[in-house]
């Protein structure tokens, strides 16, 4: 039986991203405000390059929260998630539309699709000096599978593995119970499938959580060295055993600055800030126009910000009401005016630049007058002149629930004002992150929400798989959705039709058939107006241009890739 609690709050990575795993918790991450005073200011004011930690071979990075849960895999809280790729590496990586070698140099699958065999990179050591080999890979996956549980929020691979064999010192095979089209994508996830050294596990195979509070036992370019007594500064150094190209920075320091990153950046206390969950759009623009600071924006739409409607609530069970709500939202204006042009207006629930995201039907286009007409024509009128439309005793009055991280405030205010003009009353209910997750994901107690999708490489699979219209984790077939918002996305299909469609992701291995499932699901979600996409995030970074020459976003743009920071 699958555990409903396992990864049910995937991607706290707001994130997060965005992501909770099993018993993990998160310190909420809030976007920066330039008026706040630095909580980590120095008692003295050394030279700009000195303050950044050790001259040109070191870089200091600002983030909002400490590494409160340590550095374990699958502990996907905000702080850990965004840095895991610096310490841990997967067997394969995704880059520019294809899967490329990482810790595996080559691979093949059997004709029946039940066995995937990987040749491992030889001569690699973990940063604790132990050998990376087939036995280490087998140990990692054997031990992590029960830790991650049977949730498919990270794809289906863990649920399908019947056995992992170390065929020789540098060959490992994954044996599956049935063919699965997404094996390489699942294995490309540095979190949670970047390989940890055997030291990360106790003798009984359980994760050594105490050890992972202050160790990063991987094969990546960097490793944890130390933290200060107040857990506001963490230092990481080069992995002396790293097999790949040596990164420019000998070390990097993560400085925890919850609310005053602009001040810290201007003062030269930090060299680098990345991500819209860490720095709001206005602060990005302010810093990127400052002498000595450069800003860059990624070109990959990797996550969708949306408003979700509960179609089991009276009024919202009417497709005409939901369609009118979506038609009344000027998504281009949201992207331009709320996010300063740093996001892309969304015309489908999943960005088209993601694998399998092909569709024929887009979401309804912005047309406020037509939205008004649609409501009027279908009997939704303000009969008592109180400013709220009603029909057959039901008023269009709802509460929108969203995380009180500072990320959603402006867009919710815009939504509230727009709906008021449309004749729909919106009350707001901002909640701390864990309360939000409990209320929405566990209690399924909401009328409207503002939130985000999961992000690549977890999407599009995780988002579409969660369109399965049931959250009953006791179902005999073991298929269920862990996201009640997305589970309602196929509202114009019958439940039986929607279940049959999404079950195909658990049945077929043929890419053409899989593409048919994605296209049909996306078309239906686009026209159902239950999940209303607002924009796609394009991440951004600002850095000290006196020290940093350039930065290249990786395939997950909000993840910090220190090895991609080129120094002057």
C-alpha positions in Angstrom: 0.0 0.0 0.0 1.3 3.4 -0.8 1.7 5.9 2.0 -0.4 9.0 1.5 1.9 11.0 3.7 5.0 10.2 1.7 6.0 13.3 -0.3 2.4 14.5 -0.3 3.6 18.0 0.0 6.1 17.7 -2.8 8.3 20.7 -3.5 8.2 23.0 -0.6 10.6 24.7 -2.8 8.8 27.8 -2.2 9.9 25.8 -3.8 9.8 24.6 -3.6 9.7 24.2 -5.3 7.8 23.4 -2.8 8.5 20.2 -1.4 7.9 18.1 1.7 9.0 14.5 2.2 7.6 12.2 4.7 8.5 13.6 8.1 10.4 16.6 6.8 9.5 20.2 7.6 10.5 23.6 6.2 11.3 27.0 7.2 9.3 29.3 4.9 11.4 31.2 2.4 10.3 34.7 1.7 11.2 37.0 -1.1 13.4 39.9 -0.3 12.4 43.5 0.4 15.0 46.3 -0.1 13.8 48.3 2.9 14.6 45.6 5.5 17.7 45.9 7.7 20.4 43.2 7.5 20.2 40.7 10.4 23.7 39.5 9.6 25.6 42.8 9.2 29.2 42.8 10.1 30.4 44.8 13.1 33.1 46.2 10.8 33.0 47.2 7.2 35.9 45.6 5.3 36.7 46.0 1.7 34.1 44.6 -0.7 36.2 41.8 -2.0 37.4 40.9 1.5 33.8 40.7 2.9 32.8 38.1 0.3 35.0 35.5 1.9 38.5 34.9 1.0 39.2 36.8 -2.2 38.7 35.7 -5.8 38.6 32.0 -5.1 35.5 32.1 -3.0 31.9 33.3 -3.5 29.2 34.2 -1.0 25.6 33.3 -1.7 22.5 34.7 0.0 19.5 32.5 0.9 16.5 32.8 3.1 16.7 29.9 5.5 19.3 27.7 7.2 20.0 24.0 6.3 17.8 23.1 9.2 17.2 19.5 8.1 20.8 18.7 7.1 21.9 17.3 3.8 20.0 14.1 3.3 18.5 13.0 0.0 14.7 13.1 -0.1 14.6 15.7 2.6 13.3 18.2 0.1 13.0 21.4 2.1 13.8 24.7 0.5 17.4 25.1 1.6 18.6 21.6 0.9 16.8 21.1 -2.4 18.4 24.0 -4.2 22.0 22.9 -3.3 21.9 19.1 -3.6 23.4 19.1 -7.1 26.6 20.6 -5.8 27.2 17.6 -3.5 25.4 14.6 -5.1 25.4 13.4 -8.7 22.9 11.1 -10.5 23.8 8.4 -13.0 22.6 10.5 -15.9 21.8 14.2 -16.5 19.3 16.0 -18.7 20.7 18.8 -20.9 19.3 20.6 -23.9 16.6 18.0 -24.6 18.6 14.8 -24.1 20.0 12.6 -21.3 23.8 12.6 -21.1 26.3 10.7 -19.1 27.2 11.6 -15.5 28.2 8.8 -13.1 27.1 6.4 -15.8 29.0 6.6 -19.1 26.7 4.5 -21.2 23.5 2.4 -20.9 21.1 0.1 -22.7 17.8 -1.5 -22.1 16.6 -5.0 -22.9 14.3 -5.7 -25.8 11.4 -6.3 -23.4 12.1 -3.0 -21.5 12.4 -4.8 -18.2 16.2 -4.4 -17.6 18.3 -1.2 -17.8 22.0 -1.7 -17.6 24.5 1.1 -16.8 28.3 1.1 -17.2 29.7 3.3 -14.4 32.4 5.8 -14.5 35.6 4.3 -13.2 38.1 5.9 -10.9 35.5 8.0 -9.1 35.6 8.4 -5.3 33.1 9.8 -2.9 34.4 12.9 -1.0 35.0 10.7 2.1 37.6 8.7 0.0 35.5 5.6 -0.5 35.2 4.1 -3.9 32.2 4.7 -6.2 31.3 1.4 -7.8 28.4 -0.9 -8.6 28.1 -2.0 -5.0 27.7 1.6 -3.8 25.0 2.3 -6.4 23.1 -0.9 -5.4 23.4 -0.1 -1.7 22.1 3.5 -2.3 19.0 2.5 -4.2 18.3 -0.5 -2.1 18.4 1.6 1.0 16.6 4.7 -0.4 13.7 3.0 -1.9 11.9 2.3 1.5 13.0 5.8 2.6 11.3 7.5 -0.3 8.3 5.2 -0.1 6.0 4.3 -2.9 4.8 7.8 -3.9 5.2 8.5 -7.6 5.9 12.2 -7.1 9.4 11.4 -8.2 8.3 9.2 -11.0 7.5 5.4 -10.9 11.0 4.0 -10.9 11.2 3.1 -7.2 7.8 1.3 -7.3 8.8 -0.8 -10.4 12.3 -2.0 -9.4 12.2 -5.7 -8.5 15.9 -6.0 -8.0 19.2 -4.1 -8.6 22.2 -6.2 -9.4 25.9 -5.3 -9.4 26.9 -7.3 -12.5 30.6 -6.4 -12.0 32.5 -3.7 -10.2 31.4 -1.0 -12.7 28.1 -2.4 -14.2 24.8 -2.2 -12.5 21.3 -3.3 -13.7 17.9 -2.2 -12.7 15.3 -4.9 -13.2 11.7 -3.8 -13.5 8.3 -5.4 -13.0 7.0 -3.8 -16.2 8.4 -1.5 -18.9 8.6 2.2 -18.0 9.1 5.0 -20.5 10.6 7.5 -18.0 13.5 5.6 -16.5 16.2 8.0 -17.6 14.2 11.0 -16.5 13.7 9.6 -13.0 17.4 8.7 -12.7 18.4 12.2 -13.7 16.9 13.8 -10.6 19.9 14.8 -8.5 17.3 15.1 -5.7 16.6 12.4 -4.6 18.6 10.1 -6.8 22.1 11.6 -6.6 24.2 8.8 -5.1 25.4 9.0 -1.5 28.3 7.1 -0.1 27.7 4.0 2.1 28.6 6.2 5.2 25.2 7.8 4.8 23.5 4.6 6.0 23.3 2.7 9.2 24.1 -1.0 9.2 20.4 -1.9 9.0 20.1 0.2 5.8 18.3 3.2 7.4 19.5 6.7 6.7 22.1 8.0 9.2 20.3 11.3 9.8 22.7 12.5 12.4 25.6 12.0 10.1 23.9 13.9 7.3 23.3 16.9 9.4 26.9 18.0 8.8 28.2 15.8 6.0 27.5 15.7 2.2 29.0 12.3 1.3 28.7 12.5 -2.5 30.7 12.6 -5.7 29.9 16.2 -6.6 32.3 19.2 -7.0 31.7 20.5 -3.4 31.3 19.3 0.2 30.3 20.7 3.5 33.0 22.0 5.7 31.5 24.0 8.6 28.8 26.2 10.0 28.9 29.0 12.5 27.3 28.7 15.9 24.2 30.6 14.9 23.6 28.6 11.7 23.6 31.8 9.7 26.8 31.0 7.7 27.7 27.7 6.1 31.0 27.0 4.3 31.5 24.5 1.5 34.8 23.6 -0.1 36.0 21.7 -3.2 35.7 18.0 -3.1 39.4 16.9 -3.3 38.3 13.7 -5.0 36.1 15.3 -7.7 36.5 13.4 -11.0 35.2 16.2 -13.3 36.4 19.6 -14.4 37.5 21.6 -11.4 35.2 24.6 -10.6 36.5 28.1 -10.4 35.5 28.8 -6.8 37.7 27.0 -4.3 34.9 27.4 -1.7 31.6 29.0 -1.2 29.7 30.4 1.7 25.9 30.4 2.1 24.8 33.3 4.2 21.3 33.2 5.7 19.6 36.5 5.2 15.8 36.2 5.5 14.7 39.7 4.5 17.6 42.1 3.6 19.4 40.6 0.6 19.3 43.8 -1.4 21.1 45.7 1.4 23.6 42.8 1.8 24.3 42.8 -2.0 24.8 46.5 -2.2 27.1 46.4 0.8 29.2 43.7 -0.8 28.4 41.2 1.9 27.2 38.6 -0.7 28.2 38.0 -4.3 25.3 36.0 -5.6 21.6 35.7 -5.3 19.4 33.4 -7.3 15.7 32.6 -7.7 12.3 34.3 -7.5 11.6 32.5 -4.2 14.7 34.3 -2.8 14.5 37.7 -4.5 11.3 39.4 -5.7 11.1 40.9 -9.2 11.3 44.5 -8.0 14.5 43.8 -6.0 16.0 41.9 -9.0 15.4 44.9 -11.2 16.8 47.3 -8.7 20.0 45.3 -8.2 20.5 44.4 -11.9 20.6 48.2 -12.7 23.2 48.9 -10.0 26.8 49.5 -10.9 29.0 46.5 -10.2 26.0 44.1 -10.2 24.8 42.1 -13.2 21.5 40.3 -13.6 20.6 37.4 -15.9 17.3 35.7 -16.7 16.9 32.0 -17.7 15.2 31.2 -21.0 13.5 28.0 -19.7 9.9 28.0 -18.6 10.1 25.4 -15.8 7.2 25.8 -13.4 3.7 27.1 -13.6 2.1 29.5 -11.1 -1.7 28.9 -11.0 -5.0 29.6 -9.3 -6.9 26.4 -8.5 -10.7 26.3 -8.2 -12.5 23.6 -6.2 -15.2 22.4 -8.7 -17.1 20.6 -5.9 -18.0 24.0 -4.4 -21.4 25.5 -5.5 -20.9 28.0 -8.3 -17.4 26.7 -9.2 -19.1 23.5 -10.3 -20.3 25.5 -13.3 -17.9 25.4 -16.2 -19.2 28.8 -17.4 -18.2 30.4 -14.1 -14.8 28.8 -14.1 -14.2 29.8 -17.8 -15.4 33.4 -17.1 -12.9 33.6 -14.2 -10.1 32.6 -16.4 -11.2 34.9 -19.3 -11.2 37.9 -16.9 -7.5 37.5 -15.9 -5.1 39.5 -18.0 -2.1 37.2 -17.8 0.1 39.4 -19.9 -0.6 42.3 -17.5 0.2 40.1 -14.5 3.6 39.1 -16.1 4.5 42.6 -17.1 3.2 44.7 -14.1 3.4 42.4 -11.1 6.5 40.5 -12.2 8.2 43.3 -14.2 8.2 41.3 -17.4 10.3 38.5 -15.8 7.7 35.8 -16.3 5.9 34.4 -19.3 2.1 34.6 -19.6 0.7 31.0 -19.4 -1.7 29.7 -22.1 -1.6 26.1 -20.9 -1.3 24.3 -17.6 2.2 23.0 -18.5 4.9 24.9 -20.4 5.3 23.7 -24.0 9.1 23.5 -23.7 8.8 20.5 -21.4 8.9 16.9 -22.8 5.5 15.5 -23.9 3.8 18.9 -23.4 2.0 19.0 -26.8 -1.6 20.1 -26.9 -4.3 21.2 -29.3 -6.4 23.2 -26.9 -5.2 26.3 -25.1 -6.8 28.0 -22.1 -9.5 30.6 -22.8 -8.0 33.9 -24.0 -8.3 37.1 -22.0 -11.5 39.0 -22.8 -13.1 40.7 -19.8 -16.2 41.8 -21.7 -16.9 38.2 -22.9 -16.4 36.9 -19.4 -19.1 39.3 -18.1 -21.4 38.2 -21.0 -20.8 34.5 -20.2 -21.9 35.0 -16.7 -24.9 37.1 -17.6 -26.0 34.7 -20.4 -25.9 31.8 -17.9 -28.0 33.5 -15.2 -25.3 34.8 -12.9 -26.6 38.3 -12.1 -26.3 40.6 -9.1 -30.0 40.3 -8.2 -29.8 42.1 -4.8 -27.3 44.9 -6.0 -24.7 44.0 -3.4 -21.9 43.7 -6.0 -21.8 39.9 -5.9 -23.4 37.8 -8.6 -25.8 35.1 -7.6 -28.0 32.4 -9.1 -30.6 30.1 -7.5 -29.5 31.2 -4.0 -25.8 30.7 -4.6 -23.5 33.8 -4.4 -20.2 33.8 -6.2 -18.3 34.5 -2.9 -15.2 32.5 -2.1 -12.0 32.4 -0.1 -8.6 32.0 -1.7 -6.0 30.2 0.4 -2.3 30.6 -0.3 1.1 30.4 1.4 2.0 33.5 3.4 5.6 33.6 2.0 5.3 37.0 0.4 5.5 35.4 -3.1 1.8 35.4 -3.8 0.6 38.6 -2.2 0.6 40.9 -5.2 -1.0 38.4 -7.6 -3.7 37.5 -5.1 -4.5 41.2 -4.6 -4.8 41.6 -8.4 -7.0 38.6 -8.6 -9.2 39.9 -5.8 -9.7 43.2 -7.5 -10.3 41.7 -10.9 -12.9 39.3 -9.6 -14.6 42.2 -7.8 -15.0 44.0 -11.1 -16.4 40.7 -12.5 -18.9 40.5 -9.7 -17.2 37.7 -7.7 -16.2 38.3 -4.1 -12.8 37.0 -3.0 -11.7 36.8 0.6 -8.1 36.0 1.3 -6.6 33.4 3.7 -2.8 33.5 3.7 -1.3 30.7 5.8 2.1 29.7 6.9 3.5 27.0 4.6 3.0 23.9 6.8 -0.6 25.0 7.7 -1.3 25.6 4.0 -0.1 22.1 3.2 -2.2 20.5 6.0 -5.3 22.5 5.0 -5.1 21.9 1.3 -3.3 18.5 0.9 -4.5 16.7 4.0 -7.8 18.2 4.9 -8.7 19.1 1.3 -10.4 22.2 2.8 -10.4 25.0 0.3 -12.5 26.9 -2.3 -9.6 28.5 -4.2 -5.9 28.4 -3.9 -2.8 30.1 -5.3 0.2 27.9 -5.8 2.7 26.4 -8.2 3.4 23.2 -10.1 6.3 21.0 -9.3 8.9 21.9 -11.9 11.2 20.1 -14.3 12.4 17.3 -14.2 9.5 16.2 -11.8 7.1 17.8 -14.2 5.4 17.2 -16.5 5.0 13.6 -15.2 4.2 14.5 -11.6 1.6 17.2 -12.5 -0.2 15.0 -15.1 -0.1 11.9 -13.0 -1.7 13.8 -10.2 -4.6 14.6 -12.5 -5.9 11.1 -11.4 -9.3 12.1 -10.0 -9.0 10.3 -6.6 -6.8 10.9 -3.5 -7.8 7.5 -2.0 -4.5 5.9 -1.2 -6.2 2.7 -0.1 -7.4 2.0 -3.7 -6.7 -1.6 -4.7 -4.8 -0.7 -7.8 -2.5 1.5 -5.8 -3.0 4.6 -8.1 -4.0 7.9 -6.5 -3.3 11.6 -6.6 -1.3 13.3 -3.9 -2.4 16.7 -5.0 -6.2 17.4 -4.5 -5.9 20.7 -6.5 -4.6 18.9 -9.6 -6.8 15.9 -9.1 -9.7 18.0 -10.2 -8.1 19.3 -13.4 -9.9 16.9 -15.7 -13.3 18.2 -14.7 -14.9 18.0 -18.2 -14.3 14.2 -18.2 -16.1 11.7 -16.2 -14.1 10.2 -13.3 -14.0 6.8 -15.0 -12.7 8.4 -18.2 -10.1 10.4 -16.4 -9.0 7.4 -14.3 -8.6 5.3 -17.5 -6.6 8.0 -19.2 -4.1 8.6 -16.4 -3.8 4.9 -15.7 -2.1 4.7 -19.1 0.9 6.3 -17.5 1.2 3.2 -15.4 0.6 0.9 -18.3 2.3 1.9 -21.5 5.9 2.3 -22.4 5.4 3.4 -26.1 6.3 7.0 -26.5 3.5 7.6 -29.0 0.9 6.3 -26.7 2.4 8.2 -23.8 2.2 11.4 -25.9 -1.4 10.7 -26.7 -2.1 10.6 -22.9 -0.3 13.8 -22.2 -2.0 15.6 -25.1 -5.5 14.5 -24.1 -4.9 15.3 -20.4 -3.5 18.8 -21.2 -6.3 19.6 -23.6 -8.9 18.7 -21.0 -7.1 20.6 -18.2 -6.8 23.6 -20.4 -10.5 23.7 -21.2 -11.8 22.7 -17.7 -10.5 25.9 -16.1 -10.0 24.2 -12.7 -6.3 24.8 -12.6 -5.9 28.3 -14.1 -2.3 28.9 -15.2 -1.1 32.5 -14.7 2.5 32.5 -15.7 5.6 30.4 -16.2 8.6 31.3 -14.1 11.8 32.3 -15.7 14.4 32.3 -13.0 17.0 35.1 -12.5 20.2 35.7 -10.8 22.2 38.8 -9.7 25.9 38.7 -9.0 28.9 40.9 -8.2 30.3 41.6 -11.6 33.6 42.7 -10.2 34.2 39.1 -9.0 31.9 36.9 -11.2 32.4 36.8 -14.9 29.3 34.8 -15.8 26.7 32.2 -14.6 25.0 29.5 -16.6 21.7 28.2 -15.5 21.4 24.4 -15.3 18.3 22.4 -16.4 16.6 23.3 -13.2 17.0 27.0 -13.2 16.3 27.8 -9.6 18.9 25.3 -8.3 22.2 26.8 -7.4 25.0 25.4 -9.5 28.2 26.8 -8.0 30.4 25.0 -10.5 28.7 27.1 -13.2 29.8 30.3 -11.6 32.8 31.6 -13.6 35.1 33.9 -11.6 37.3 36.7 -12.9 
